[in-house]
Amino acid sequence: MADHEAEHEGNPRSEVTRRTLTTGALFGALAIGTNIFRIAEASSAAAPAGSAAGAGAPAGPHWGLTKFLDPLRVPPVIRPRERDLEVRTSRTEVRLHSQLPPTAVWAFNGQFPGPTIDVRSGRPLRVEWINDIDGHMPLVAVQAPAPANPTNSPGYRDTSGAPLTNHTIIEGVAELPPWTVTHLHGAPNDGGSDGWPHNGMLKGSSQLVQYRNRQPSTALFYHDHAMAITRYTIHTGLTGMYLIRDDEENALGLPSGPREIPLLLCDRNLDTVPATGELTGQLLFKIPAVPYDGALVPAGFTGPFNTVNGTIWPHLDVQAQWYRFRLLNVSNGRIYTLNLVDDTGQVHNDAISVIGTDGGLLPAPAPVPAGGLNLAPAERLDVLVDFSRLKSMNLRLTDARTAAGPTEPDLMQFRVANRSVNDAFKLPAKLSPSYVRVVPGSVLPADHDEVWVGLVMSKKGHPEMWELDEVDTDMGDRGVIQIVDPVSGAIRTFRKRDSMFDDTVGIYINHGRWAVWNFIHVGPLGPVHPMHIHLARFQALFRRNFTTTWDLPTERTTKPISGFTADPLAKHEEGWKDTFLVNRGQWVAVAGKFEGGTGEYVYHCHVGDHEDDGMMRPFVVHPPEVAKFHEHSGDGMVM
């Protein structure tokens, strides 16, 4: 085993009328996984009639669990002293709440979430990810009807133990072997170390990678990326945080040690005892299925229980001073809108300063936008909280998106000490001197590549991701998106070229070149998409809203989309990032320089259900000297 320092830092202080649903209902159900729209759900505290919570089941969204009973667990920290590190995945049991039976999970080094790996920028690290997982997938996957029965309630069986009406076990999930491949999200590594989804390995095998760590101070995270089953493997627990430090960060004197705490947020569901409705601790991956055009269309997972660092409704005792929290959303599809609220309901977001995003520190602290901080799957935020102005208060981290319905909006509680503490830290006016804002024609050269990706809803009701070629003529057939360019006023026509993962690679980018990726979400309703591009870090150039002309039956725009309006970025959204939320009726353009590695990579929606069901595509980064010798079919996209 490589020599490394492991610190166990505990709690710091202890379409057509024959279809069976309207299009709107379909899209509403499909959007469950992104928590934007709600289909018919029980909004009362009692368990829905006929649900898995039978007679005698604990009433209310707490399901018999006491809120804020358990202290927040802080993942152990690994600070490698040498160039080599072994991390082992295994099956283990954890308690998501002290009033629950143990829950079987797959975990890194026996921890859910995995240990925080803390490294220095510029120091390479070789990691051997060892698969030592026994048995099969430790969760029950169920498809349930929607909207008749809310799917973000625990359990799936009636009092006899049989599945509830129209609830079906998803075939094959229980037999899935421990086939895993680890990806370091947000890191510029060579393709061989990126965690290619097809390169999964079974028990007894190892994945050997080298992480160069050639990037500024930031928070990355590692997670399983196995092809077609990532939604399940991450759900079982295979994720953890990876911090990179540099001199720029050190010079700021930010809160550290027990006052720098990762907060990994994710939702889960649990099975119940059929006879009593009591929670069993068994992970339950229950998704809604919408009847549409004679078929059942599965939608995304959301669960009724939110965990922070693997605990449901934890509390954290804090001193009345500054703290630093490294926020990460590792949910399958849930988007959070975070607020800091006291027991009277007053919001105290003015005590929060955002100092960093996915790709590193901001140039200066940024305030929390009105309404709260949005955090989509895979997004990270680096925030400071001044608890000195909140002395003796109990505060809750809440999710504004779940303020109604059976899902509890509270995520965790902070208990602030009643005594003042001498805190030498002062919020700096400037943070990252090396930060530069990417501006077209300045940092972003005029000679750059353009990638166009359409985010669409197919006529079958499935979200899809289309790589687009710009063409001169609209032939009037399917697979066409037209827009009126808001700058030139010209009509631009784009045609679908590739969509599925195993279609021909169409995006080739020369190493060292800048590229602008344009994501245009033409779906009239339906789920939003947090889009993640491997290898590079990016900045958002703009976000524009529009009224779509997308026609579901013909899978094309009926007339060119026009009338784009700017949706201004919040100050912290100008930071370096690798994951960008794209809402329906929205065009988001991001720019990044493809350097730090070469090989074959992927980009995808980071909603696990979407990624696994086709919203992932490959691209290639190669040296320009090699590119001129490589014949391929991607000329229409990027060269």
N, C-alpha and C positions, 0 to 999 in steps of 0.2 A: 504494500500500500504506500502510495506517495506520502512524503512528509508534508503535512499541512496542519494548520491550526484550526481546530473546530471549537467554536464558542457557542455554548447553549445559553442564549440570552433569554431568560424567561420573561414573564410579565414584569415590566420595568418597575412597577410598584407592587408587587406581590404577584252578349252576348246573347243568348237565345233562350226563349221561354221554356223549352223542353228540359233545360238543365234544372237540377234539383235545388240549387241555391242561386240566388242572384250573384252577379259578379262582385258586387260590393261585399256581400257576406263572405264570399270566397276569399277575397283579398284581406278582409278583416281577420279571418281565421289564420291565413298565411302569415299575418303580421304578428301573431302572438309571440313568435320567437324573438322579435325585436322589441316587444313591449311598447309599440307605438300606438296600435289600435287594439281595442278590446272587443271581442265578441261577447255574446251573452254570457255573463258569469254571475255567480252568486255574489252579492255584495253584502249580505248579512253575515253575522258572526257564526250562525249555525251551519252545520254541514248540510250540503244539498241533499234533498230527498233522493233516495236510491243510490247515493254515492257509496264509496267504499267505507266511509265512516259510518258504521252501522249503529244501531241503538246502543247507548252506553258509551259511545265515542266521545272524547273530550270536545266540547263545543268551542267554536271560535277559531280565529286564524292562528292562535298560539298552539293549538293541538296538544294541550296538556303540558307544554314546555314553559318554564319560567323565564321570562325575558331578563337579560342582563345578569344572569346568575353566575355564569362562568367567566373567569378572567381570560382576556385575550392571550392566545398563544403566539409567541414570536418565534418564527422558524430559526433553527440554529444557523450560525454563520460559518462558512468555510473560507478561510483566507489562505490560498495555496502558497507555500513557501518556496516550492520548486516548480518546475515546468510541467510536471505530470500529476494528474488527479484521476482517481477512480471514483465513479458514482454508480451505485448498484440499484436497479429497480427490483422490487419484490412485492409480494402480496402481504398485507399486514392488516391489522384492525385498529381503528381509531374511534374515539367517541366525538361525534359532532355536537353533542350536548351532554352534560353529566346526567340528565334524566332520560337518556336514550340508551338502548343496548349498543354494543359495539357495531361498527360499520366496517365491512370488508372493503378495502381499497387496493389499488396498485399505487405504489409510491416510490419516490426517489429516496434512497437511504432510509427507508422506513418512515418517512415523514410526509404528512399531507397538511399544507403544501410542502414541497421539497425544501432542502436547505438553501439559504441565500449564499450564492457564490460571489465573493467580493475580491476583485482583481484591480491591478494598476494598468492604466492605459499604456500601451506600447510593450507590455510584457506578454509574450505568447504563452498560451496554456494548452497543453495536450490533455485531452480528456478521453478516458475509456468509459463509455456508457455500457455497463454490463447488465445483460438481461438475465435476471435470476427469479423471474415470476413463475410461480406454480399455478396450475389450474386454468380455468377459463374465466371469461369476463364476469366480474363480480357485480353485475347489475341485472335487473329485470327490465326489458324494453317492451313497452306496450303501446299500441295504437288505440286511441279512444275516439268516440264520435264528438263532433263539434258542430254547432254550438250547444247541443242538447245537454251535455254534461261538461262542466268546467274541468279542464285537464290539469290545471295547476292546483289540484287537491290531492292529498296522499291516497295511496291504495288503488287497487283495481279489481278486487274480488268482493263478492257478496258474502253473507254470513255463512254460506255452505262451503266457501272456499273456491267456488267456481268464478271465472271471470264475469264481471258485470256485463249486461247486455251490450253487444257491439264492441266490447273491449277484447282485443286480440293480442296475443303475444307476437312480437315481431320475430319472424322466423330467422334462425341462424345466429342471432346475437349471443344467446347463451352458450353457443358452441365455439365462439371466437377464441382462438388461442392468443397467448401473449406475444403478439407480433408488433414490434415497436421500432421507431427510429426517432431520435431526438433532434430537434431544430432549435438553434439559438436565435430567437426572434429579434430582429433589428441589427444583427451583426453583419459586417461586410467581410465575409469569408469566401474562400474558394468553393466552387460547387461541390467538391468532394467532401467538404466539411459542413455543408449547409443542411443536411438531413433530407435527402431526396425522398419523396413519399413512397416510391416503389422499393426502396432499399431497407424495408423492415427486416427485423431479425427475430428469431425465436429464442426460447430459453437456452442458455448455454453459449450464446454468441455475444460478441462485443462489437460495438461501433467505435472506431478510432477516429478522432477528429483533432484538428488544430485550430484553435481560436487565436487570431492574431491580436485582438484587442486594440486595434489601431483606430481608435475613435475617442472623441472627447468624453468626459465624465457623463454618464447617463445610466438609466435603469433599463436593462433588457430583461427578457425572461426566456426560460427554456421550457419546452413542452413536447409531447409526442406529436408526430406528424405522419402517422401511418396512413397509407392510401385508403380512402373510402371509409375508414373507421375512426377518424380523429375525434368525431363527436363523442364516441364512446370511451376512447382511451383517456381523453382529457377529463371526461366526467368521472372516471374512476380515480382520478387524483394525480395524473402524471404532469405536473407543472411545478415551477419554482422560479425564483427571481435571481438575476445575475447583475451585479452592480459593477460599473467601471469607474475608477477614481482617477483624477489628474490634479496637477498643481493649481490649475485655475479654480477648481472646486475647493481645494485645501485652503487657498488664500482667503476665502470668504468666511471661514470660521463658523460654518453652519452647525446647528445642533447635531450632535453625534452620539455614538454609544447608545445608552438606553433611551435617549431622546431622538433617535432616528429609527423609525419603525416602518417596515413594509406592511401594507394593508392589501391583501389579495382578496378580491371580492368575487364570489360566484354563488349562483343559486343551485339548489338541489331539491329533489323530491324523494320521498321515502314510502316504502310499502307499509301496510297495516296488518294487524291480526284480524282475520275475517270476522271472528265472533264478537270482538270488542271494539274494533276500530283503533286500537292502540298502535302507536308507531313501533315498527320492528327494528329500525336502523338499516334495513336493506335498501340500497340505492335503487331508485325507480326512475327510469327514463321514459316518462309517459308523454306522448305527443298527440295533438289533435289530428284527426283525419276528416277532411271535408268532402262530402259527396258532390261530385262535379262531372257532368257529362257522362254519367254511367260508371265513373270510377271514383276511388277514394284518393284524394290528394293529401299527402302528409304535410304538416306544417312544422314549425320549429318548436324546440323545447323551451319552456320556462318552468321554474319550480316555485313552490310556495315558501321555501326556506332559503334565506340568504345567509351565507356563511362569510365570515371575515377570518382569514388565516385558518380556515377549517373548523371554525366554531360558529354555531348558530347563536345570534344575539349575544356576543361577548361584551364585557365591560373592560375598560382600561382606566386605572388610577393614574392621574398625571399631576405633576407639580404645576404651580401657577407661573409658568415660564414658557419659552418658545419650544416647540417640538417640530420635527421634520417627519412627514409621512410620505412614503413612496407608494402611491396608489396604482393598482393594476386590476383591470377587469378580466378575469379568466372564465367568465360565464360562456355558455354555449351560444346564447343569442341575446341575453338581456342587456339592455342599455340602462345605465343609471343616470339620474340627475341628482347630484349630491348637494345637500344643504346641512349646515350645522344649526341645530334647533335646541332651544332650552325647554324646560318642562311646561312653560306657559305657551309654547308655540312660537315664540319670537325667534327670528332667524338671525344668526350671528356670523354671517359670511364675511363681514368686515374684519373679522379676526383672522381670515385666511388670506395668504398671499401665494399665488402660483409662481414658482420659480423655474419650472422645467416641464418638458413634454417628452414624448417618446424618444427623441433623438438628442436630448441634452438640455443644458441650462438656457434660459431666456436671456436677452440682453439686460432686462430689468424686471423687477417683480410686477406681476399683473394681478388686477383684482378679479374676484369671482364675478362673472356676468350675472345680470339680473335673472333670477329664476334658478340659478345653481350651475354646477359644473357637470357637463355631459361627459360620460365615460362609456364608450362603446367597447365591445369585446376586443381585447388585445391592446387597447389604448392605455398609456401610462400618464400619470401626472405627479409632479414633484411639488409638494405644497408645504408651507410653513403655517403653523397655527400659534397665535399668541394667546396662551391661556392665562397670562397675567391679568388681562382685562375681564376674565371670566371666573375669577376666584370664587370658590365655594359653590359653584354651580354644577348641576348635572346636565350634560348636553348629549344630544343624540345625532349621530350621522344618519340622515334619512335619504330615502329615494323618492323624489317628487312624482315619479312616473307610476308609483304603486300606491298613491294616496287613497285610492278607492279600490274596492274589490277584495277578494279573499287573501291577497298577498299583503303581508305586513310591511309598511314603509320603513320601519326602523331597522337599521343595520347593526348598530352597536351604540354603546354608551361610553362617554368620557366623564369621569368623576374627578373634578378639579379640587385640589387641596385648598384649605381655607387660609393658609399662611403664605405670605409673600416670600419670594425667593430672590436672592441677588443673582440676576442673570446678566452676564456681561455681553450677551449677544444683542446686536442692533441690526435691524433689517437694512441691508445695503441698498443704496440707490441704484447701483449698477451690479450686474452679475457676471455676464460672460463677455469679456472684451473681444473674444475671437468670433462672436456671432456676427453674421452678415445677413441682411435681408436680400433674398433672391428677387431681382428685378429684371424683367426682360430687357435685353440690350446692354445690361451692365454685368451683373454676376452671371446671369443667364445669357449666353452668347446668341446672336441672331442665327448662327449656324448650329442648330440643334435638331434632334429627332422628335417626331410627333407620333404618339400612340393613341388610337381611338378605341374605346371599349364601350359598347352599349350594354346597359343593365336593363333587361326586359322581362316581361311576363309572357310566357308562351301561351298558345291557345289551349294547352292542356292544363294551364294553371300553375306551371312550375316556373320559379325564377331562373333565368338563364343569363349567361355572360357571353356576349358576342364580340369577337375581334372584328374590326371593321376596316374595309378598304374604301378609300375615297375614289369615286368614279365620276365620269363626266355626265352620264345619262341615266335617268331613272326609267327602267323598262316597265315599270308598273307592276312588278311581281313582289313576292314576299321577301322579307328580310331586308327591308330598306328603311333607313332613318335619314330624314332630311331636316336641315336646320337653316334658318336665315342667319348668316354670320352677323353678330351684333356690331362688329367693327366695320366691315366692308359693305354689308347689306346684300352680299351675294348669297345665292342659294347653294348650299353644299350638300352633296348626296353621298351617303355612306351605305355600303352593302356588306351584309354578313359574310364573313369568310370562314371562320372557325369558331367552334363553341366548346366541344367536348375536350377533355384532357388529352385523349389519345389522337386527336386530329393533328395534322402536320404542324410542326413548329412554324410560326409565322412572324415572330418578333426576334430580330437579331440587332444587338446594340454593340457598337465598338467600345472596348474598354477605354475609359477616360472621357467618353462623350456625355454631354447633357441630353436628357430626354424629358419632354413634357408628356405626361399621361393625362388624357382627357376621359373622364368617366361621366357618361350621360345616362341618367336613369329615366327612361321614358315610360315606366309603368304608371298607369293612372292612379293606382292604389297599391297596396301590398307592402312587402317588407322593405326596410332600408338595408343598406349594405355597407359595413365597415370594410373597406378595400385595403388590402395589405400587399405590398410589393417587396419581394425579398432583395437582399444585397445592399441597396442604397438607402440613404436618408433623403427626405424631400421636404419642400416647403409648399404650402398651398399658395397658388397664384391668385385664384379667385373662386368664388362659389356663386353661381347664378341660378335663379329660380325661373321656371317657365310653366305654362299650361300645356300639357302634352296633347298631341293629336294621335297618340298610339291607338291602333285598332286591334283588339285581341284576336278576332277570327282570322284576319288577313296577316297578322304579325308584321305590321309596318305602320309608318305614319301616314295619315290620310292627306296631310298637307304639311309643308315645311313648318317646323316649330319656330315660333318667333316670339317677340315680346319678352326677351330676357330681362330680368331685373336683378340687380346686385343684392346678394345676401352677405353683408359685411362680416368679415372674420372678427371674432373676439381677439383681444390683444394676445392672449396666450396661444391662440390658434395660428399665429405667425411663426411659432417655433418650429424647430426641426422635428419631423415626424416620419413614421413609416406606415401608419394606419389612418385612413381618412373615412369619415362617415359620409355617405352619399344618400340623401333622402330622395324620395320619389319626386319627379318633376324638378330635377336639379342637375346641373352640370358643374362638376368640380375638376379643376385643372391643377396638377401638382408637378413640380420640377425637381429633378435630382440628377446628380452626376454619378455615373456607373463606374466606380473604381473600387479598389480594395480586394477584388477577386474576379476570377473568370470561371466560366463553366455554364452549366444549365441550372436554371432556377425556376421558381414558380411565383405567380401572383394569384390572389384569390380573395373571395369574400371570407371574412373571419367569423361569420356565423357558421358554426360547425355543421349544421344540417345542410346549408347551402354549399359549403366547400366540398363536402362528401358527395353531394348529389349533382355535381357537375360544374360548380362555379369556381374552377381552378384551371389554370392554363400555364404551360411552360414558356420560358423565353431563354435566349442564349446571349451571353456576354463573352466576346472573344477579342483577341488583339486585332487591331486594324490591319496589321501586316498579314494575318492569317485570313481575314475576312475576304480579301480579294481572290483567294484560292478556293473559297467554299461556295459551291453552287447549291442553292436552296430555293424554295418557293416563296420566300418571305419578302421578295423585292417590293411588293405593293405596300408593305407595312413600314418597316424601319430598316435603313441601311446607313 
